[in-house]
């Protein structure tokens, strides 16, 4: 059978320690023995023990057990989940009850029976594992509740650009490949990350989202890798980092392009070793995560300018997903607008009919610099402020500075020149989006491509 459990035995009797080591090394993963209780804090900082066997009486006080109670309190102060078994030659019912009330798990009398001792230790190891699982579950539940309390909108779209994104998600989600999502602010990068998680083998595990752009550089390691009690002024308890909490599930690092070079180096080390070391500790903790990152920054250009590490980029972008801006997926505007209309009509307990053609045309005539997020906010505001159950174009407060309408100035009345100028104008106002430009010109994409080739555009 495999050896399980890490044990620390503290006793001022070297013969007792030798006997324990001889017996336990056959059954447990690790057994440390020590005769000086003053070394307990140092030993606990260097290793995490499943069970601590603690002598109740040391040289200063032979029978009362006060030293044992003192060190029990110190152990629990260092690790509140510690499982401590008292060992003493002067045991009685009163001391047993007092020890357990003070926080001990059980009480062992010297001399012991080997089988009984091993049964007690085995139960104590199982108890420790249960305590750790409960702590992890509570932490993960807290993170899940925080996620569930946030508004979430479905990831939808019918445009060719979005169908390409959906196809990529479907292929990549079932793997554990690291994914880098690129796109402007408001395009739905976190929705892509959540879609990847929901369709993965880790879907029943936790999804942890971290906005790296909002983390102070001084707190970067503590937030991501965790810290131990006393690591710095405000570290009053041990705290797992986001990597630990996400272990077994998916970790989404948003704004990955905002990291400084020193932070990039620390992140790369963790990703390469697949383990974290909490601030103030030197014990590595293995992690098992699916990593998804996102940025709106020109990360390839940053690599060329040596402001972003190429080795980190290779590590995070096994697969790259490019999210189109809303201006590049104009076919989705009516679908998204109706979607948000239903959400906010329900939220504010109102009733609305479908959007009119005039409303849709007004939405089409806007360039959407804030992308889907801006459309979402626009629809919410319209629902709140509307006086009628049918929205009107006037209900949409759109910045006229971003209107796509405009007159075409003609330098010539030559029909080919006019057509060329119009195509150039429409392409410019639609930011090079072929689908939208073709729709506005009343052409198919193929017809527009032929004209672009004809005029060398």
C-alpha angles and dihedrals in degrees: 000000000000119000114250132189141032115244133194117194120194118189134138091222110087091197090057091050092049092051092049093049093048092051101038100044088072092058111027135062094235136007122188121183128195134173097196113074090195087076093059096097092049093048092048091051091053097045141019110232126202093204133015119203106205128190110228096211128045131179097283094059121022106190117009097073093222093132090052091052090048093054092043089059091048092051093050090046090056094042117013090193094055117134109216127187115194117219122195143148092220100059125152137158094268094053091045093054093044092049093051092046088052090057107274118137099215145344127242124194124215122262095041135191109244096224093049091047092051091048091052093048092046090053090047092053090052090050091053092051090050091051091051092049092050091051092049092047092050092049093047091046090053090052091046092051090051089052094046091051090062121086113257127196126197118253106242141162143136101198119114089245092057093043087059090052092049091049091052092048091052092052097043103037096074091056129069092233117142111249130205115200117202125192147113122283112282097023094113105259093156090050088057090050091051091047089053090050095046091053096044134092086254095060093116091053129077125290111209121192121197124187101210091187090067098048117100111233090235090058097041097102094041093050096045103030102025131230141242127237111283095017088126138352099284096036096111095155139018109274129189117225126232092267092058093045091050094048109129091021140053128301116202115197108193122195091023089163091067096071120115118232094258090051090047090055092051092048092048091053092054093047092049096047096037089221139093133213115209118233108267094023136086097202115110116224117203117232133198112196141150104227122214120174134184139189141168092206126102092255096173090054089048090055089051089050089048093238090115127047114248092207090056091049090053089050096052103038108059082139125020124206118194114203116209121230117246089255088060094053102042092152087071096057097089091043093050093043092053090045093054091042090059093046095051095038087059093043094052094036096242134134125226137177121228118290115272124238089251090057092048091049090053090052090048091053093062126086096216102218088179092051122205093342090058091049089050092052091045091054093047091051091047092052092049095047100038117118094192135051089239114066117228128206087251089063090069110082099204123174105247089209088074097047115132094212120106143139121264113232112218120214091178140019092220104126094222091050090047091051092047092049093048092049090049091049094048093046090051095049089047092048093241095306105153096194095052094041091051091050092049091049093047092243135122117247089250092053091049092049089053091053092047089054091045094054095036092242 
